[in-house]
Amino acid sequence: MKKDTKYWIGFNLVPGIGRVRFAQMKSHFGSLEGAWQATPAELRQAGLDSGVVRSISEWRPRISVDAEAEKLERQGVTALACDDPAYPARLKEIYDYPPLIYVRGALTPQDEWCLAVVGTRRATIYGRQVAEEIAADLARSKVTVVSGLARGIDTIAHRSALAAGGRSIAVLACGVDVVYPPENASLAGDIAGQGALISEYPLGAGPKAENFPRRNRIMSGLSLGTLVIEADETSGAMITARLALEQNREVFAIPGSVLSPASRGANLLIQEGAKLVRSYTDILEELNLMTVARQIEMREIIPASDTESVLLQQLSAEPAHIDEVCRGSGLPVSTVSSTLAMMELKGLIRQVWAMSFVLAREARQGYGVKVD
């Protein structure tokens, strides 16, 4: 755990401290450790209002940041602050990203390629079959399946992904040590062993009703897109789809009978422009994920080198000709040409026209390359 992380954990236990307040304190004090040790007057100088300062003053004496950090370590839970390189890059793109997340299990580079699969708690036979098949096919294609561990479609998606040998991430509306619904305790353990449980709520936090809509923004924010399999028009799955649209993510939906209440939401999304999905390949094609397995294989076979790092710094979302890359990097054309070819195979870059290259989305996020 990074030295400063325990102070993020401490402030996350204080009511009224959200993303904006965390940013204010870090900007003013330079670190959360400095903010934790600040006097009320110094906290006010940082721009915090009197209510927040009062909350900090009341809660800080009750919290031992060392004890909280040790508790997480004993339970095998990792805390990731938003300034940690291991914090999911795609999640930090959204407006209301959580300043701190708790992870039980492990996040891996493969999780850059993930899709949220959501739907009704009262799945029909049709919905169950579709969820089982698509989640399994996505997992076999090396796409991580994200869902909310709820009854119905969520549970089916998680189980099917794991059964197919893939990875799954469950985003919880409670602490990662609290399983809801309780009958999914065994499934939660399987997910932690073959993926991760994620929450913005501290250990011991119970599943409050208002937490569920908020956790949905994390599900969609982690993912390249959201697939809705059976949902009523006012369901939580529809909230996740709306959030995905606000976050500039793709939305997919499984069509269903116009006579089935369970399909009203998905059919409405399709009517409004969501991608109609007949099989998992529709999703892979839309997200340009047909070669995910090959990209992962190449990343494992050929690790990133110093030369790759130099070339990544020369590329952006705008096309750059190989001559420009050579001039900017100072490397010989033979080295640049061969390295770019391997980087393209690994999915880090794309050739958009003759000898002109751009960074792929995954490279812009995963490698932290600044794109102006």
C-alpha positions in Angstrom: 0.0 0.0 0.0 1.3 3.5 -0.9 2.2 5.6 2.1 -0.5 8.2 1.4 -3.3 5.6 0.8 -4.2 5.2 4.5 -5.2 8.8 4.6 -7.5 8.4 1.6 -9.0 5.5 3.5 -9.4 7.7 6.6 -11.1 10.5 4.7 -13.3 8.0 2.9 -14.8 7.2 6.3 -15.7 10.8 6.9 -19.3 11.7 5.9 -19.5 14.5 3.3 -16.1 13.9 1.6 -16.5 13.1 -2.1 -14.4 13.5 -5.2 -14.4 17.3 -5.2 -13.3 17.6 -1.6 -10.6 15.0 -2.1 -9.3 17.0 -5.0 -9.4 20.3 -3.1 -7.4 18.9 -0.2 -4.8 17.2 -2.4 -4.4 20.3 -4.5 -4.0 22.6 -1.4 -1.9 20.4 0.8 0.0 18.4 -1.8 -1.0 15.1 -0.1 -3.8 13.6 1.9 -1.4 13.1 4.8 -1.0 16.9 5.0 -4.7 17.3 5.0 -5.2 14.7 7.7 -2.9 16.6 10.0 -4.3 20.1 9.1 -6.1 22.2 11.7 -9.7 23.4 11.1 -8.4 26.8 10.1 -6.1 25.3 7.5 -8.9 23.1 6.2 -11.0 26.2 5.7 -8.1 27.9 3.9 -8.1 24.9 1.5 -11.7 25.9 0.5 -13.7 23.4 2.5 -16.9 24.8 3.9 -17.7 24.9 7.6 -19.9 21.8 7.5 -17.2 19.6 6.0 -14.6 21.0 8.3 -16.9 20.2 11.3 -17.4 16.7 10.0 -13.7 16.1 9.6 -13.0 17.5 13.1 -15.7 15.2 14.6 -14.7 12.0 12.8 -10.9 12.3 12.6 -10.2 11.5 16.3 -12.3 8.3 16.0 -10.4 6.9 13.1 -7.0 5.2 13.3 -5.7 5.2 9.7 -3.1 2.6 10.6 -5.7 0.3 12.1 -8.0 0.7 9.0 -5.1 -0.1 6.7 -4.2 -3.2 8.8 -7.8 -4.3 8.7 -7.8 -4.2 4.9 -4.5 -6.1 4.8 -5.9 -8.8 7.1 -8.9 -9.3 4.9 -6.9 -9.4 1.7 -8.5 -6.2 0.4 -6.6 -3.5 -1.6 -7.5 0.2 -1.5 -6.8 2.1 -4.7 -6.8 5.9 -4.6 -7.6 7.7 -7.9 -4.0 8.9 -8.1 -2.7 5.3 -8.0 -1.4 4.0 -11.3 -3.3 0.8 -10.6 -6.6 2.6 -10.4 -8.7 1.6 -13.5 -7.9 4.3 -16.2 -11.2 4.0 -17.9 -13.1 4.5 -14.7 -11.3 7.8 -14.0 -12.6 9.1 -17.4 -16.1 9.5 -16.0 -17.2 12.8 -14.3 -18.2 11.3 -10.9 -15.5 8.7 -10.5 -15.0 7.4 -6.9 -11.9 8.9 -5.3 -11.2 5.5 -3.6 -12.1 2.0 -4.5 -11.7 -1.2 -2.5 -10.8 -4.4 -4.4 -11.1 -8.0 -3.2 -9.3 -10.2 -5.7 -7.2 -8.6 -8.4 -7.5 -6.4 -11.4 -5.3 -7.4 -14.4 -4.4 -5.8 -17.7 -6.9 -8.1 -19.4 -9.7 -6.2 -17.6 -9.1 -3.2 -19.9 -11.4 -5.2 -22.2 -14.6 -5.5 -20.2 -18.3 -5.3 -20.8 -21.1 -4.6 -18.3 -23.9 -7.2 -18.6 -27.0 -6.2 -16.8 -30.7 -7.1 -16.6 -33.8 -8.0 -14.6 -33.8 -9.9 -11.4 -36.7 -11.9 -12.7 -35.2 -13.4 -15.9 -37.4 -15.5 -18.2 -36.2 -18.7 -19.7 -35.2 -16.8 -22.8 -33.3 -14.2 -20.9 -31.4 -16.9 -18.9 -30.4 -18.7 -22.0 -29.2 -15.6 -23.8 -27.3 -14.4 -20.7 -25.6 -17.8 -20.3 -24.5 -18.0 -23.9 -23.3 -14.4 -24.4 -21.5 -14.2 -21.1 -19.7 -17.5 -21.8 -18.8 -16.5 -25.4 -17.5 -13.1 -24.2 -15.4 -14.8 -21.6 -14.0 -17.3 -24.1 -13.1 -14.3 -26.2 -11.0 -12.9 -23.3 -13.5 -10.1 -22.5 -14.1 -9.6 -18.8 -17.7 -9.6 -17.8 -18.8 -6.9 -15.3 -22.0 -7.0 -13.4 -23.6 -6.2 -10.0 -23.9 -9.6 -8.3 -27.7 -9.1 -8.1 -30.2 -11.9 -8.5 -31.2 -12.9 -12.1 -29.3 -11.7 -15.1 -26.3 -10.4 -13.1 -25.8 -13.7 -11.3 -26.2 -15.7 -14.5 -23.6 -13.5 -16.3 -21.0 -13.9 -13.5 -21.5 -17.6 -13.2 -21.4 -18.2 -17.0 -18.2 -16.1 -17.5 -16.4 -18.0 -14.7 -17.6 -21.4 -15.9 -16.2 -20.6 -19.3 -12.8 -20.0 -17.7 -13.0 -16.2 -18.0 -12.8 -13.3 -15.7 -15.6 -11.4 -14.0 -15.9 -8.2 -11.9 -18.7 -7.6 -9.5 -19.4 -4.0 -8.5 -21.1 -3.9 -5.1 -23.4 -1.4 -3.4 -21.9 -2.4 0.0 -18.5 -3.2 1.4 -16.5 -6.0 -0.4 -16.7 -8.0 2.8 -20.6 -7.9 2.8 -22.3 -10.1 0.2 -25.7 -9.0 -1.0 -27.8 -11.0 -1.8 -26.5 -13.4 0.9 -27.2 -16.5 -1.3 -24.4 -15.3 -3.6 -21.7 -15.6 -1.0 -20.1 -18.6 -2.7 -20.3 -16.8 -6.1 -18.6 -13.8 -4.6 -15.8 -16.0 -3.4 -15.4 -17.5 -6.9 -15.4 -14.0 -8.5 -12.7 -12.8 -6.0 -10.6 -15.9 -7.0 -11.1 -15.4 -10.8 -11.6 -11.7 -11.0 -12.5 -9.0 -8.5 -15.1 -7.5 -6.2 -15.1 -3.7 -6.3 -16.8 -1.1 -4.1 -16.4 2.5 -3.2 -17.9 1.8 0.2 -15.7 0.8 3.2 -15.6 -2.6 4.9 -18.7 -3.3 6.8 -21.0 -0.9 4.8 -24.4 -2.4 4.3 -26.4 -2.4 1.1 -28.5 0.8 1.3 -31.2 1.4 -1.3 -29.6 4.7 -2.5 -26.2 2.9 -3.0 -27.5 0.8 -5.9 -28.1 3.5 -8.5 -24.7 5.1 -7.6 -22.8 1.8 -8.0 -24.2 1.5 -11.5 -22.0 4.4 -12.7 -19.0 2.4 -11.7 -20.2 -0.7 -13.7 -20.7 1.4 -16.8 -17.6 3.5 -16.2 -15.3 0.5 -16.0 -16.6 -0.9 -19.2 -16.3 -0.3 -22.9 -20.0 -0.7 -23.2 -23.1 -2.0 -21.4 -25.3 -4.9 -22.6 -28.9 -4.9 -21.4 -30.6 -8.4 -21.4 -34.2 -8.1 -20.3 -35.2 -5.1 -18.3 -38.3 -3.1 -17.5 -38.4 0.5 -18.5 -37.8 1.7 -15.0 -35.2 -0.9 -13.9 -31.7 -0.5 -12.5 -30.4 -2.0 -15.8 -31.9 1.0 -17.6 -30.2 3.4 -15.2 -26.9 1.7 -16.0 -27.6 2.1 -19.8 -28.4 5.8 -19.4 -25.2 6.3 -17.4 -23.2 4.5 -20.1 -24.6 6.9 -22.7 -23.7 9.9 -20.5 -20.2 8.5 -20.1 -19.9 8.2 -23.9 -19.8 4.4 -23.7 -21.6 2.0 -26.1 -25.0 0.6 -25.3 -26.2 -2.8 -26.5 -29.5 -4.6 -26.1 -31.0 -8.0 -26.7 -34.4 -7.7 -28.5 -37.4 -9.5 -27.0 -41.0 -10.1 -27.5 -43.1 -6.9 -27.6 -45.6 -8.8 -25.4 -43.1 -9.5 -22.7 -42.7 -6.9 -19.8 -39.2 -8.1 -19.3 -38.2 -6.9 -22.8 -39.7 -3.4 -22.7 -36.6 -1.7 -21.6 -34.2 -3.4 -24.0 -36.7 -2.9 -26.9 -36.9 0.8 -26.0 -33.1 1.2 -26.0 -33.0 -0.4 -29.5 -35.7 2.0 -30.7 -33.6 4.9 -29.3 -30.5 3.7 -31.1 -28.8 1.1 -29.0 -27.0 -1.6 -31.0 -29.2 -4.7 -31.5 -27.4 -7.8 -30.4 -28.0 -11.2 -32.0 -24.8 -12.9 -30.8 -21.6 -11.9 -29.0 -19.9 -11.3 -32.3 -22.1 -8.2 -32.8 -20.5 -6.7 -29.6 -17.0 -7.7 -30.5 -17.3 -6.2 -34.0 -18.8 -3.0 -32.7 -16.1 -2.5 -30.1 -13.3 -3.7 -32.4 -12.5 -6.6 -30.0 -12.4 -9.5 -32.5 -8.6 -9.9 -31.8 -8.5 -9.4 -28.0 -7.2 -12.9 -27.4 -4.4 -12.3 -30.0 -3.6 -8.9 -28.4 -3.3 -10.4 -25.0 -1.2 -13.2 -26.3 1.2 -10.8 -28.0 1.5 -8.6 -24.8 2.5 -11.7 -22.9 4.9 -13.0 -25.5 6.6 -9.6 -26.2 6.9 -7.3 -23.1 6.9 -3.6 -23.6 10.5 -2.3 -24.2 12.2 1.1 -23.8 11.9 1.5 -27.6 8.1 1.0 -27.4 7.9 3.5 -24.6 9.7 6.1 -26.7 7.5 5.5 -29.7 4.3 5.7 -27.6 5.4 9.2 -26.6 5.5 10.2 -30.2 2.0 9.0 -31.0 -1.5 10.4 -30.2 -5.0 10.3 -31.4 -3.9 12.3 -34.5 -2.2 10.4 -37.3 1.6 10.6 -37.4 3.7 9.5 -40.4 6.6 7.2 -39.7 9.0 10.0 -40.8 7.7 12.2 -38.0 8.0 9.4 -35.5 11.6 8.8 -36.6 12.5 12.5 -36.2 10.8 12.9 -32.9 12.3 9.7 -31.4 15.7 10.0 -32.9 15.7 6.3 -33.7 16.7 4.8 -37.1 13.9 4.0 -39.5 14.5 0.3 -39.4 14.1 0.1 -35.6 11.0 2.3 -35.7 9.4 0.3 -38.6 9.9 -3.1 -37.0 8.8 -1.9 -33.5 5.7 -0.2 -34.9 4.7 -3.4 -36.7 4.9 -5.4 -33.4 3.0 -2.7 -31.5 0.2 -2.9 -34.1 0.0 -6.7 -33.6 -0.2 -6.1 -29.8 -3.1 -3.7 -30.3 -1.2 -0.6 -28.9 -1.4 1.3 -32.2 -3.4 1.4 -35.5 -2.2 2.2 -39.0 -4.9 4.5 -40.4 -3.3 5.0 -43.8 0.0 4.4 -45.5 2.7 4.5 -42.8 0.7 6.8 -40.6 -0.2 5.7 -37.1 -2.4 6.6 -34.1 -2.6 5.3 -30.6 -5.3 2.7 -30.0 -7.7 3.4 -27.1 -6.1 0.8 -24.9 -2.7 2.3 -25.3 -3.9 5.8 -24.5 -5.5 4.5 -21.2 -3.3 1.7 -20.1 0.1 3.3 -20.8 -0.8 6.7 -19.5 0.4 8.5 -22.6 -0.8 12.1 -22.6 -2.9 12.9 -25.7 -3.4 16.6 -26.4 
